[in-house]
Amino acid sequence: MKEKKGIRPKKKKQWNVSVQAVTDAGYERIVNEDNLSLNGTVHCNAEMNHFVFSSENDLDDENAFYLVADGMGGQDAGDVASLILVETAGEYSRLLKQCDIYDEKKCKTILNEMLERTKQKISETFDECGKICGATATAILFGEGRAHLVNIGDSPAFRFREPKWGKKPALEELYADQSQAGVLVKKKLMSPEEAACSHKRHKLTAYVGSGDCNVSESAHHNHFEIEKGDYLIIASDGLTEELSKEEIINVVSKTKKDQIVSQLFDCVMNKGASDNITIIGIDIT
């Protein structure tokens, strides 16, 4: 849900960010086609069929930026496409970190340029040999009090905020599921329960890569307010392939925040981990 444009706080507060991340090939895939960018640093799947990351830092005078890229399974060189995406994101990292997070239009413009440049690079690499190659992208840029998310494809993003007294824990979806099943659910032509077991959940209506997909038109943008205590998750669809939203809520609401990523990862592995799995958890305090 799009929120009203925020007002920049007059008095600067100290914002702290704790980040945990994990990626793994899973049990059924030989290659990990996920790649990720952690605040501008590229982490390459070629070096990490399994990788764990943890950091703590302050949001001083610049934004933070995190991205998950999931190579399209069943297509040629999905791992290469996702790597090109995170490398290109690294080239835009400084610009993104220094942009005004309260300027929604500027955030959207820079992120779209990043995605368009990625598409151009992938097309230049693969079009001549006739290969179809692409990746999904989910990225979040945030500073003091505001955040901007962009996604293309079906890699999920959520926000968990501690429930008020008497309310049930809830997980807010920040992304648009651009699988065929996700689009049908949004149009109320398919129930979430039907989508969970439909083969259409594996077919994308939008991605970053070679072909006819218009990246700027397809990109879903969400500019929203953040508060201290918010917990953000971005992941590849290996998370939602194995765990329902209710199962994710159960883990997030009952687990210490510095252990949420590892607990979600363990749950995915215990349920079979049929796909590559990447999870980034961001605790804002």
C-alpha positions as CSV (number, residue, x, y, z in Angstrom):
1,M,0.0,0.0,0.0
2,K,1.4,3.4,-0.9
3,E,1.7,5.8,2.0
4,K,1.4,9.5,2.1
5,K,4.6,11.4,1.4
6,G,6.7,11.7,4.5
7,I,7.9,14.8,6.3
8,R,11.6,14.9,7.0
9,P,12.2,14.9,10.8
10,K,13.4,18.2,12.1
11,K,15.6,16.7,14.8
12,K,18.0,14.0,13.7
13,K,17.6,10.7,15.4
14,Q,20.2,7.9,15.7
15,W,19.2,5.1,13.4
16,N,20.9,1.7,13.7
17,V,20.7,-1.2,11.3
18,S,21.5,-4.8,11.9
19,V,21.6,-7.1,8.9
20,Q,21.8,-10.9,8.6
21,A,21.9,-12.7,5.2
22,V,22.2,-16.3,4.0
23,T,22.2,-17.9,0.6
24,D,22.4,-21.6,-0.4
25,A,21.9,-23.7,-3.5
26,G,19.3,-25.9,-1.7
27,Y,19.1,-29.6,-2.0
28,E,17.9,-30.1,-5.6
29,R,20.0,-27.5,-7.5
30,I,23.6,-27.9,-8.3
31,V,24.2,-24.2,-9.0
32,N,23.2,-21.3,-6.8
33,E,21.7,-18.8,-9.4
34,D,21.0,-16.3,-6.6
35,N,23.3,-13.3,-6.2
36,L,23.0,-10.5,-3.7
37,S,24.3,-7.0,-3.0
38,L,24.7,-6.0,0.6
39,N,24.9,-2.2,0.9
40,G,26.8,-1.9,-2.3
41,T,29.1,-5.0,-1.9
42,V,28.5,-7.7,-4.5
43,H,28.5,-11.3,-3.2
44,C,28.9,-13.7,-6.1
45,N,27.2,-17.1,-6.3
46,A,30.3,-18.6,-7.9
47,E,32.1,-18.1,-4.6
48,M,29.2,-19.2,-2.3
49,N,26.9,-22.1,-2.8
50,H,26.5,-21.4,0.9
51,F,27.2,-18.0,2.5
52,V,26.3,-16.3,5.8
53,F,26.6,-12.6,6.5
54,S,26.0,-10.4,9.6
55,S,26.7,-6.7,10.2
56,E,25.7,-3.7,12.3
57,N,26.0,-0.1,11.3
58,D,24.5,3.4,11.7
59,L,22.5,5.3,9.2
60,D,24.6,8.5,9.3
61,D,24.3,10.8,6.3
62,E,23.7,8.2,3.6
63,N,21.2,5.6,2.7
64,A,21.5,1.8,2.8
65,F,20.9,-0.4,-0.2
66,Y,20.2,-4.2,-0.4
67,L,19.3,-6.3,-3.4
68,V,18.5,-10.0,-4.2
69,A,18.8,-11.2,-7.8
70,D,17.4,-14.6,-8.7
71,G,18.5,-16.1,-12.0
72,M,15.6,-17.4,-14.0
73,G,15.5,-21.2,-13.6
74,G,15.0,-23.2,-16.8
75,Q,16.6,-20.5,-18.9
76,D,20.2,-20.1,-20.2
77,A,22.8,-18.7,-17.8
78,G,20.4,-17.4,-15.1
79,D,23.4,-17.2,-12.7
80,V,25.2,-14.9,-15.2
81,A,22.1,-12.6,-15.5
82,S,21.7,-12.3,-11.8
83,L,25.4,-11.5,-11.4
84,I,25.2,-8.8,-14.1
85,L,22.3,-7.3,-12.1
86,V,24.1,-7.1,-8.8
87,E,27.3,-5.9,-10.4
88,T,25.3,-3.1,-12.1
89,A,23.6,-2.3,-8.8
90,G,27.1,-1.9,-7.4
91,E,27.9,0.7,-10.0
92,Y,24.8,2.7,-8.9
93,S,25.4,2.1,-5.2
94,R,27.1,5.5,-4.5
95,L,24.4,7.4,-6.3
96,L,21.7,5.6,-4.5
97,K,23.2,6.0,-1.1
98,Q,23.5,9.8,-1.6
99,C,20.1,10.5,-3.1
100,D,17.4,12.2,-1.1
101,I,15.3,9.2,0.3
102,Y,12.4,11.6,0.7
103,D,12.4,12.3,-3.1
104,E,10.2,9.5,-4.3
105,K,10.6,10.5,-8.0
106,K,14.4,10.6,-7.8
107,C,14.6,7.2,-6.1
108,K,12.4,5.7,-8.8
109,T,14.3,7.3,-11.6
110,I,17.7,6.0,-10.4
111,L,16.4,2.5,-9.7
112,N,14.8,2.3,-13.1
113,E,18.0,3.5,-14.8
114,M,19.9,0.8,-12.9
115,L,17.4,-1.9,-14.1
116,E,17.4,-0.6,-17.7
117,R,21.2,-0.6,-17.8
118,T,21.2,-4.2,-16.5
119,K,18.8,-5.2,-19.3
120,Q,21.0,-3.6,-21.8
121,K,24.1,-5.4,-20.5
122,I,22.3,-8.8,-20.5
123,S,21.0,-8.2,-24.0
124,E,24.4,-7.2,-25.3
125,T,25.9,-10.4,-23.8
126,F,23.3,-12.9,-25.0
127,D,21.2,-11.6,-27.9
128,E,23.7,-12.4,-30.6
129,C,23.8,-16.1,-29.6
130,G,20.0,-16.3,-29.4
131,K,19.9,-17.1,-25.7
132,I,17.0,-16.0,-23.5
133,C,18.5,-14.9,-20.2
134,G,17.2,-13.0,-17.2
135,A,16.7,-12.6,-13.5
136,T,14.3,-11.3,-11.0
137,A,15.2,-8.3,-8.8
138,T,14.0,-7.1,-5.4
139,A,15.9,-4.2,-3.9
140,I,15.3,-1.8,-1.0
141,L,16.8,1.6,-0.5
142,F,16.3,3.3,2.9
143,G,17.4,6.1,5.1
144,E,16.1,7.8,8.2
145,G,12.3,7.4,8.2
146,R,11.7,6.4,4.6
147,A,12.3,3.5,2.3
148,H,11.9,2.8,-1.4
149,L,11.4,-0.7,-2.7
150,V,11.5,-1.9,-6.4
151,N,10.9,-5.4,-7.7
152,I,10.5,-7.2,-11.0
153,G,9.5,-10.8,-10.9
154,D,8.5,-12.9,-7.9
155,S,11.2,-12.4,-5.3
156,P,9.4,-11.4,-2.1
157,A,9.8,-8.6,0.4
158,F,8.0,-8.2,3.7
159,R,7.8,-5.8,6.7
160,F,7.1,-7.0,10.2
161,R,6.1,-4.5,12.8
162,E,5.4,-5.5,16.4
163,P,1.6,-5.7,16.8
164,K,-0.2,-3.3,19.1
165,W,-1.7,-4.8,22.2
166,G,-4.5,-7.3,21.4
167,K,-3.6,-7.5,17.7
168,K,-2.3,-10.6,15.9
169,P,1.2,-10.5,14.4
170,A,1.1,-9.5,10.7
171,L,3.5,-9.5,7.8
172,E,3.0,-6.8,5.3
173,E,3.8,-7.6,1.7
174,L,5.9,-4.9,0.1
175,Y,6.3,-6.4,-3.3
176,A,4.2,-7.3,-6.3
177,D,4.2,-11.0,-7.2
178,Q,4.7,-10.9,-11.0
179,S,4.4,-14.6,-11.6
180,Q,1.4,-15.6,-13.7
181,A,-0.2,-17.0,-10.6
182,G,0.5,-13.9,-8.6
183,V,-1.1,-11.7,-11.3
184,L,-4.2,-13.9,-11.3
185,V,-4.5,-13.7,-7.5
186,K,-4.3,-9.9,-7.7
187,K,-7.1,-9.9,-10.3
188,K,-9.1,-12.3,-8.0
189,L,-9.2,-14.9,-10.7
190,M,-7.3,-17.4,-8.6
191,S,-7.2,-17.9,-4.8
192,P,-3.9,-17.8,-2.9
193,E,-4.5,-21.5,-2.1
194,E,-4.8,-22.4,-5.7
195,A,-1.8,-20.3,-6.6
196,A,0.4,-22.1,-4.1
197,C,0.0,-25.4,-6.0
198,S,-0.3,-24.0,-9.6
199,H,2.5,-24.5,-12.2
200,K,1.8,-20.8,-13.1
201,R,3.6,-19.7,-9.9
202,H,6.9,-20.6,-11.8
203,K,6.1,-18.6,-14.9
204,L,7.1,-14.9,-14.8
205,T,5.2,-12.0,-16.5
206,A,8.2,-9.7,-15.9
207,Y,11.9,-10.0,-15.4
208,V,15.2,-8.2,-16.1
209,G,17.0,-9.6,-19.1
210,S,16.9,-10.2,-22.8
211,G,13.6,-10.3,-24.7
212,D,10.7,-7.8,-25.0
213,C,10.1,-7.1,-21.3
214,N,9.9,-3.3,-20.7
215,V,11.7,-2.9,-17.5
216,S,10.6,0.6,-16.5
217,E,6.9,-0.1,-17.2
218,S,7.1,-3.5,-15.4
219,A,9.0,-2.4,-12.3
220,H,6.8,-2.3,-9.1
221,H,7.8,0.6,-6.8
222,N,6.8,1.1,-3.2
223,H,7.8,4.3,-1.3
224,F,6.9,4.0,2.4
225,E,7.6,5.1,5.9
226,I,9.7,3.1,8.2
227,E,9.9,3.2,12.0
228,K,12.4,2.1,14.6
229,G,11.5,-1.5,15.4
230,D,10.6,-2.4,11.8
231,Y,12.0,-5.7,10.5
232,L,12.4,-6.0,6.7
233,I,12.9,-9.2,4.7
234,I,13.9,-9.5,1.1
235,A,14.4,-12.9,-0.4
236,S,14.4,-15.2,-3.4
237,D,11.3,-17.2,-4.0
238,G,13.0,-20.2,-2.5
239,L,11.6,-18.8,0.8
240,T,8.0,-18.6,-0.3
241,E,8.2,-21.8,-2.3
242,E,8.7,-23.8,0.9
243,L,7.0,-21.6,3.6
244,S,3.5,-20.1,3.6
245,K,3.0,-16.5,4.8
246,E,1.5,-17.9,8.0
247,E,4.7,-20.0,8.6
248,I,6.9,-17.0,8.0
249,I,4.8,-14.9,10.5
250,N,5.1,-17.7,13.1
251,V,8.9,-17.7,12.8
252,V,9.3,-13.9,12.7
253,S,7.0,-13.2,15.6
254,K,8.4,-15.8,18.0
255,T,12.2,-15.5,17.2
256,K,14.8,-13.0,18.4
257,K,15.5,-10.7,15.5
258,D,19.2,-11.6,15.2
259,Q,18.1,-15.2,14.7
260,I,15.2,-14.8,12.3
261,V,17.2,-15.3,9.1
262,S,18.9,-18.5,10.4
263,Q,15.6,-19.8,11.7
264,L,13.8,-19.2,8.4
265,F,16.7,-20.8,6.5
266,D,16.5,-23.9,8.8
267,C,12.8,-24.2,8.2
268,V,13.3,-24.0,4.4
269,M,16.0,-26.7,4.5
270,N,13.9,-28.9,6.7
271,K,11.0,-28.7,4.2
272,G,13.2,-29.8,1.3
273,A,14.8,-26.7,-0.2
274,S,13.8,-27.5,-3.7
275,D,15.2,-24.2,-5.0
276,N,18.0,-21.8,-4.3
277,I,17.3,-19.8,-1.2
278,T,18.5,-16.3,-0.2
279,I,17.2,-14.3,2.7
280,I,18.3,-10.8,3.9
281,G,16.9,-9.7,7.2
282,I,17.1,-6.0,8.2
283,D,16.4,-4.9,11.8
284,I,16.0,-1.1,12.1
285,T,16.4,0.3,15.6
